[in-house]
Amino acid sequence: MPGSIRLPNALGEIVSYQLQPQRSIPTITGTLQSRTVFSAAHVVSDPLADMDPLHQSALDWELTLAYRRYLWSLGLSVAEAMDTAQRGMGLTWETSKELIRLSVREAQAVGGKIACGAGTDHLSAGPTVTIADVERAYEEQVAYIEGLGGQVILMASRALARCAQSPEDYMRVYGKILSQVSQPVILHWLGDMFDPNLKGYWGHEDLGQAMEVCLQIIHEYQGKIDGIKISLLDAEKEIEMRRRLPESVRMYTGDDFNYPSLIKGDEQGYSHALLGIFDAIAPVAAASIQAMDHGNLSLYDELLDPTVELSRHIFQKPTFAYKTGIVFMAYLNGHQPHFRMVGGAEGARSIVHLSKLFVLADQAGLLRDSELAMKRMRNALILAGIE
């Protein structure tokens, strides 16, 4: 029988929790077919690097790449150097370049699908930045990724959000970059709940008006666009936009609250996926898509629905701190031997938050080894002064 562990709750009490019997997750066989599914992958920091963690980033390259091999082994695709990897939130562009180079090489070696984030994070989003500066910054990062043979995810730009005066500035920048890319890219519309610096993206704070600008760009450059990932945590807005995309352009859901229904779709279409939560729930995510491939939608629901409460907990406000929960899941499941993060982000969530995460992960059948998970949960509790 699984053991029990004493955990703090939101009332300040320490209560006993009995772990559930291990849940069986179907083994993945073959490739996933009915949806294109990207997991935005986290990075494993190097806890022994002697550096200033607020201004420098150092990774454990072997463990970071090993996790990508794990995702590929499940049939998932990897979205590299995105916000889940703490891009622009601890991970510098210089370290991101090496991460992208090594991951693209690894993908080519194992036959894994990968797409990589190109942004402007090496450009300061200060008051003197210009639209021309933003264009050059995008061009540099796009050229680097395409030079390695990688597909580009065109990330939202803090610098552009800072200096743009109108929707026309967004049309100018995206038009110039899209006209130059050598293969179709994935656009990324990241809501300000994930990054407050992106408030008013596309030139409007109103989501409906912003969507009109984004759709205008997509329709004009549809031959250069594979799809768009939107991370707005608004299922209705995603469905509305999905129905208005050109036939050749995919919707990749970035909605970590409503992904099961958005991926399943309706009579008018469905979303593919590019999700941070698929890093934490990778085995179940892959198994659910395989179930869909086999036409077994009841198994799809049975596998994926129990993960939603965990995802909503991990992505609760402040949403940008979700990376802490993603890495804590990797620590609990033995993918890395420590719970340290780039920029010290392991401290971004409380021990009460992490304790509830542990419970929800267990209830969703996502703890691979309950004894190891309990041992590591206890390590976190001890650091919080809970013996």
N, C-alpha and C positions, 0 to 999 in steps of 0.2 A: 504493500500500500504506500502511496505517496506520503510524505511527511507533512509536518505543519511548521509554521513560522509565525513569530509575533511581529506585527507591523503597526506603525502609527497611522491614525486616521485623521480626518479633517477636524475632529472634535478635540484633538490633543490626547486621545486615548491610545493605549497600546493594546491591541486585540490579537487573538490567535486566528490564523487563517490556515485551513486545511486544503492542501493542494489536490487537484482533481486527477483521476487516472489519465494516463497519457493518451492523447487523441491520435488516431491513425490518419496519416495524410497520404493520399495515393502517390505512388512513385511516378515520376515523369518519364514517359517513353516517347521518343521522337521529338519533332519540332512543334511548337505552338503555331496554330494556323488561323484561327478565326479572328484574332486580333493581334495587332502589333503592340507589344507591351514592353515599355522601358521602365527599368528601375533606376531612379536617380540615386547614385551610390554615394555612401559616406566615405570619409577617409579615416585612416588610423594614424593618430599622431605618434610621434616618437617621444616617449616620456623621459628619455635620458638625454635629450638634446639640451645643451647648455646655451640658452639664448633668451632673448626678451620675447615672451610669448604674445605680448600685445602688439608687436610690430614685425615679428618674424614667424614663419611657419616651418615646421620640420615634420616629415612623415616617416612612418615605418613602411618602407616601400614594399617589402615582401608581403606583409599582412594586408596592406591596401590592395595590392594586385591579387592576392589570394582570394579576397572577398569578391572581386570581379569575376574571377574564374568560377567561383561558387555560383554566382548569379547566372553566368552563361551555362553552367552545367544543368541548371533548371529550365533552360530554354528561354530565359528572359534576356532582353536587350539591356545595354547599359547606357544611361545618360551621364556623361562624365563632366566633372568640373562645374557642376551646377550649384544651386544654393544649398542642396543637401550636403555637398562636400564643403560647406562653409565658404563658398566662393564670395569674396568681398566681405566676409564676416569672420575673418581670421586667416583664410587661405589667400596668400598673395598671388599675383599674376605670375611671378617668376616660378613659384612652386607649382602653380597650375600648369604652366608650360611643360614642366617635366612630367607631371601627372598625366597630361594628355598624351605626350610622346610615348610614355611607357605603356599606357593603357591601349592606345591604338596599335602599338606593336604586339601587345598581348592578344588583342582581339583578332588581329590578322593571323597569329600563330594558331589559335584555337578555333577559328571560324566563327567568332562571336560578333554580333551586331553591336555597333557603338555609334553614338553621336555625341559631340563635344560642344560645350558652351563657349561661344565667342561673345565677349562684351567689351566694355570700355573701362574696366576696373583699374587699369594701370594709369588712368587719367584722373587727376583730381577733379572732383565735382565742385570746384570753388567758383567764386564770382567772376573770374576772368576767363573761364572756359567758353569756347565758341562752338558753333555748329560745325565749322570746319575741323576743329580739334576732335570732335566726336566722330566725324566721318573717318579721319585718319586713324583714330584708335580702333574703331571697328575693322577697318581695312587691315590693320596689322594683325589682329587676332584671327580674323577669317583666313588671311593668307597663311598664317602659321598652321592652322588646323588642316586646311585643304592641302597644304604642302606635304603633310604627313599622310594624306589619303583618307582623312576623317570627314564624316558628315558634320555640318555645322548646325548647332542650335543657336539662333540669334537671340541672345539674352537681352532683357530690358536694361537700359542704361541709366544709372543715376545721374551721370553728367548731362545726358540729353534732357532728362526731366528737370534738371536745374536750369539749363540755359534756353530751352525751347520757349518761344514766345507765343506760338500758335500751332494748331494742327498741321499747318503747312510745313513747319520745321520738321515734324515727324515724317511727313510724306517725302520731304527732300532727302533726309538721311536714309530712311529705309529704301527709298527708290534707288538711290545711288549704290547702296551696298547690294541690294538684290539684283540690280542690273549687271553686277560684276561677278557674282558667285558662279562657280563652275558646275555645281550640282545643286538640286533642290535642297533647301534648308528647312528647319523647323523653327517657326517663330515662337517666342515665349512672352506671353502677357502675364506678368507677375503682379498680383494685387498688392495694395499697400499694407494689407494685414501681414504679408510676408516680409515686406520691406517698406517702412514708412517713407523712405526717400523717393519712392516711385508714385507718390500721390499725384493724381492729375495726369497720368500717362496717356498718351495719344492726344494731349491738349485739352482734356476735359476731365473734371472730377465726376461728372455724371456718367455712369457706366453705359447707358444707352447711347449717349453722344460719342463716347470714346469708342464704342463698338463700331459705329458708322465709319469713323476714320480708319480703324483697323481693317474693316471689310473692304473699304475703298482701295487700300494698299494691296490687300490679298487678291482682289479681282483684277487689278491692273498688272500684277506681277505673278499671277497664278502658276505660270510655267516654271518659276524659280522657287516655288514653295511646295514642300512635301506636305506640311501640315502646320497647325498651330496648337500649342499647348496653352490653355488658359487656367490660371490658378487664382480664381476669384471666390471660391467656396460658395458659389451661387449656381445651383443646378439649372434653374430656369433660364438664366442668362446663357449658360453653356448650350443648352438645347436650342434656344433661339438662334444663337450664332451658328451652331452646327447645321441647322436647316438652311442657312443662307450662304454657306460656303460653296465655292465652285465644286463640281463633282470630283475633280482631280485632287482636291485639297482635303486632307484628313483633319478631324478634330482629335487631339490627344487630351484626354481629361487630366487636369492637374488638381481635381477636386478631391481632397483627402477626407471629405465628409460624406460624399454621395457617390463614390466610385462604383459600387456594385450595380446600381440601376443605370448609371450613365454608360457603363461598358456593355451591359446587357442590351440597352437601347430600347427603341419602340418601333412602331410600324413605319416611321419615317427615317430611321437611321440609328446609328450608335456611335459611341466614342471609342477610339483606341486609348492607350494609357501611357502617361509619362508621369510617374508618381513617386514622391519621396517615401510614402508609407510602404511601397512595394519592396523597399530595402529591408524593412523590419519584418514584413510578413511574406517574404519571398517564397517559401515552399507552398504556402496556401494560395498565394497569388497565382503561381504557375499551375498548380493542380486545378484551380477553378477554371482557368482558361482551357486546360486540357479537357475538363468535363464539358465545357461549352463546345469544344471541337467535336466531341462525341455526341452532341445533342442532348446531354444530360443536364438540363437547366436546374433541376431540383438539387443535384449534387453541387452545382455552381453556387446556388443560394446557401446550401448547407455549409459549404466551406467558407465562403466569403462574408456572409452576413455577420457572423460572430466577431469579425475583426473590426467592424465599424466603430464600436464603442471604444476600443483601444485606440484607433486612429483619431477619433475625435478628442480623446484625452491627450494624446501626444501633441496634437495640433491646436490645443486650446490656447486662448490668449495668454501672454503675447505669442502669437503664432510663430514668429521668427525664431523662437526658442525650441522649436520642434526637433532640431538636430540633436539636442541633448537626449531626448527619448529614443531616437533612432540608434544612437551610439550605445546607450544603456542596454537596449535589446541585443545588440551585437555582443556586448560584454556578458550579459546573462547567458547567452547561447554559445559562448566559448569561441567566438570568431576572433577575439582579441583578449589578451591576458590582463588588461587594465582598463579603467574607466577614466582616461584622461583625454582631453580634446584640444584641438587647435584653439588658441586664444583663451584657454581656460574656461571654455563654454560648458564644461561638466557641472559648473556651479549655477547654471541658468535655471534649474528646476529644483524645487524643494524635495526633501526626503519623503514628505507626504505624497507628493506627486509621483515620485519614483516607486513608492510602495504600491500605490493604486495601479500604476503601470504594470507592476509585477503580477498583481491579481488578475487584471484584465488579460494579460498575455497568457497566463495559465488557463483562464476560462475559455480563451480562443484556441487553445491547443498549440500554442506557439513556443513553449519552452521545450527545447530538444532533450534536455537532460535535467530533470527536476532537482536532483541532488546538487549538481553543479550550480544551477540557477539559485537554489537556496543559499548555498555557500557564498556566492557572490553578492546576493542581496544582503546577507548578514555583514559582509565587508562594508557595504555602503552604509548600513545602519550603524556600525561601530564608528565610522567617521563622523556620523551625526550625533554621537554620544549615547547611542542606544545599544546597550550590551545584550 
